[in-house]
Amino acid sequence: MKRNSIIFVLSFTIIYFLNISFVSDRGKGVHFVEWKWSDVEHMAKLRDMPIFIFVRASYCAEGDRMEVVFKHKALGEVLNHNFICGKMSTDADVFNNIKATNWGVEHVPTYLFFTSSGKLMYKAEGYKCPDSMLVEIQAAREKMVQYSMCKNDKMCDECKSCK
């Protein structure tokens, strides 16, 4: 009887701590919205936030590896606080494939960064470790700041970096 009680208590304790660690992992990583492009673009305009789109295909092993990378807390903190994040599969439907082609997506995975008004500002491709992805995000943010400065100062004809 005591043995069964001990086993029960140990089992309960193990399950309890496993559950706590599972719950504490929630919220880490990037939160991708499962919306259509028009909804993502509308939300970005309402919140005046830029857009990040992760383009992948189900057959792509690097896309699977990136799913793991996007679970890192540091990436979640940067992307979730600074972007409306969406995910798109090129093999999901014809519309997504056409849209990705119009954005210049030639390989998967691809990472696209847009202004809140939907202007494509930065693109990166291929597998990225968390640190490399943070570098790409920073480069995209710098490009967007430069674009907003040019746009506000009407300097685009002079610097030509925003076009």
MITORMI-894583 format. One line per field, with one value per residue (C-alpha): residue number from 1; x, y, z. Coordinates in Angstrom, 3 decimals, decimal comma. Example, Ala and Ser with C-alpha at 12.3 -4.5 7.8 and 13.67 -1.06 7.14 Angstrom:
BEGIN
nuvex = (1; 2) $
X = (12,300; 13,670) $
Y = (-4,500; -1,060) $
Z = (7,800; 7,140) $
END
This chain:
BEGIN
nuvex = (1; 2; 3; 4; 5; 6; 7; 8; 9; 10; 11; 12; 13; 14; 15; 16; 17; 18; 19; 20; 21; 22; 23; 24; 25; 26; 27; 28; 29; 30; 31; 32; 33; 34; 35; 36; 37; 38; 39; 40; 41; 42; 43; 44; 45; 46; 47; 48; 49; 50; 51; 52; 53; 54; 55; 56; 57; 58; 59; 60; 61; 62; 63; 64; 65; 66; 67; 68; 69; 70; 71; 72; 73; 74; 75; 76; 77; 78; 79; 80; 81; 82; 83; 84; 85; 86; 87; 88; 89; 90; 91; 92; 93; 94; 95; 96; 97; 98; 99; 100; 101; 102; 103; 104; 105; 106; 107; 108; 109; 110; 111; 112; 113; 114; 115; 116; 117; 118; 119; 120; 121; 122; 123; 124; 125; 126; 127; 128; 129; 130; 131; 132; 133; 134; 135; 136; 137; 138; 139; 140; 141; 142; 143; 144; 145; 146; 147; 148; 149; 150; 151; 152; 153; 154; 155; 156; 157; 158; 159; 160; 161; 162; 163) $
X = (0,000; 2,768; 4,619; 1,594; 1,202; 4,853; 4,611; 1,454; 3,079; 6,233; 4,187; 2,057; 5,164; 6,842; 3,707; 3,284; 6,831; 6,643; 3,423; 5,004; 7,950; 5,564; 3,457; 6,515; 7,645; 4,418; 4,873; 8,463; 9,300; 7,593; 3,802; 2,730; -0,777; -2,766; -4,503; -4,790; -2,399; -5,157; -5,870; -2,177; -1,803; -4,938; -3,725; -0,303; -1,919; -4,142; -1,225; 1,261; 3,661; 5,815; 5,143; 7,355; 6,396; 8,061; 7,624; 8,148; 7,069; 6,048; 8,720; 11,546; 13,784; 15,304; 11,801; 11,307; 14,590; 13,497; 10,302; 12,595; 14,711; 11,595; 10,844; 13,852; 12,918; 15,212; 13,638; 10,178; 10,982; 12,273; 9,754; 6,628; 7,241; 8,233; 6,311; 3,026; 4,337; 2,773; 3,637; 2,868; 3,268; 3,872; 2,346; -0,801; -2,722; -2,270; -2,821; 0,081; 2,331; 1,455; 1,870; 5,280; 6,383; 5,314; 7,444; 10,496; 10,556; 12,724; 13,806; 12,350; 12,638; 12,461; 11,934; 10,141; 9,957; 7,317; 6,372; 3,017; 1,599; 2,755; 5,884; 8,532; 11,693; 13,981; 14,329; 16,572; 16,713; 17,890; 18,399; 19,526; 20,652; 19,077; 22,007; 22,043; 18,293; 18,697; 21,283; 18,814; 16,048; 18,332; 19,287; 15,603; 14,777; 17,630; 16,390; 12,890; 14,175; 16,183; 13,107; 10,902; 13,499; 13,758; 9,993; 9,528; 12,322; 11,464; 15,100; 14,513; 15,644; 18,956; 19,815; 18,056; 18,452; 14,725; 13,658) $
Y = (0,000; 2,435; 1,469; 2,324; 5,633; 6,498; 5,593; 7,699; 10,705; 10,396; 10,060; 13,036; 15,112; 14,236; 15,053; 18,295; 19,486; 18,424; 20,401; 23,480; 23,343; 22,936; 25,886; 28,055; 27,410; 28,890; 32,389; 31,845; 32,174; 33,872; 34,062; 33,718; 34,817; 32,385; 35,006; 35,849; 38,473; 41,084; 40,573; 40,817; 43,987; 45,499; 44,713; 46,214; 49,439; 49,629; 49,086; 51,002; 48,059; 46,517; 42,985; 39,895; 36,927; 33,518; 31,758; 28,016; 24,809; 21,524; 19,592; 21,873; 20,469; 23,904; 25,257; 22,536; 23,529; 27,173; 26,235; 25,167; 28,335; 30,513; 28,967; 30,753; 33,319; 36,064; 35,872; 35,931; 39,007; 40,954; 39,841; 39,770; 43,276; 44,916; 43,139; 41,563; 38,052; 35,805; 32,439; 31,328; 28,006; 28,210; 24,805; 25,569; 27,219; 28,901; 32,407; 32,061; 30,765; 33,679; 36,204; 34,762; 34,875; 38,534; 39,252; 37,701; 34,491; 32,026; 29,725; 28,554; 29,370; 33,109; 35,913; 39,034; 42,346; 44,901; 48,371; 48,748; 49,829; 46,602; 47,787; 45,060; 46,440; 43,499; 39,853; 37,062; 33,391; 30,043; 28,485; 30,898; 30,073; 32,297; 34,732; 35,033; 35,596; 38,390; 39,999; 39,804; 41,327; 44,189; 44,812; 44,899; 47,321; 49,619; 49,590; 50,506; 53,368; 54,688; 54,440; 56,287; 59,048; 59,438; 59,344; 61,999; 64,233; 63,671; 62,710; 59,551; 61,220; 62,087; 58,927; 56,442; 53,774; 53,573; 52,765) $
Z = (0,000; 0,944; -2,222; -4,372; -2,549; -3,113; -6,806; -7,103; -5,398; -7,526; -10,703; -9,792; -8,964; -12,260; -14,249; -12,305; -13,033; -16,675; -16,990; -15,394; -17,780; -20,725; -19,627; -19,004; -22,596; -23,926; -25,184; -26,219; -29,844; -32,737; -32,818; -36,418; -37,316; -39,431; -41,565; -45,232; -46,596; -46,750; -43,035; -42,124; -44,180; -42,618; -39,088; -39,854; -41,050; -37,971; -35,591; -37,767; -37,535; -40,247; -41,477; -41,373; -43,574; -43,362; -46,727; -46,759; -48,455; -46,854; -48,763; -47,597; -44,852; -44,186; -43,562; -40,951; -39,322; -39,304; -37,467; -34,599; -34,883; -34,634; -31,227; -29,708; -27,111; -28,472; -31,922; -30,417; -28,370; -31,369; -33,980; -31,792; -30,440; -33,716; -36,494; -37,445; -38,195; -40,790; -42,252; -45,782; -47,570; -51,297; -51,825; -49,820; -52,635; -55,989; -54,587; -52,145; -54,908; -57,188; -54,375; -53,424; -57,063; -57,303; -54,238; -55,906; -53,874; -55,780; -52,956; -49,675; -46,906; -47,580; -45,085; -46,281; -44,455; -45,456; -44,311; -42,594; -45,952; -47,622; -49,469; -49,642; -48,058; -47,364; -48,318; -47,036; -48,022; -46,728; -43,332; -40,613; -37,102; -34,420; -34,381; -38,178; -38,192; -35,641; -37,952; -40,868; -38,732; -37,717; -41,359; -42,319; -39,508; -40,537; -44,132; -42,944; -40,774; -43,706; -45,934; -43,444; -43,093; -46,864; -47,210; -44,544; -45,881; -49,561; -50,181; -52,208; -55,451; -53,853; -51,931; -54,250; -51,558; -50,912; -54,427) $
END
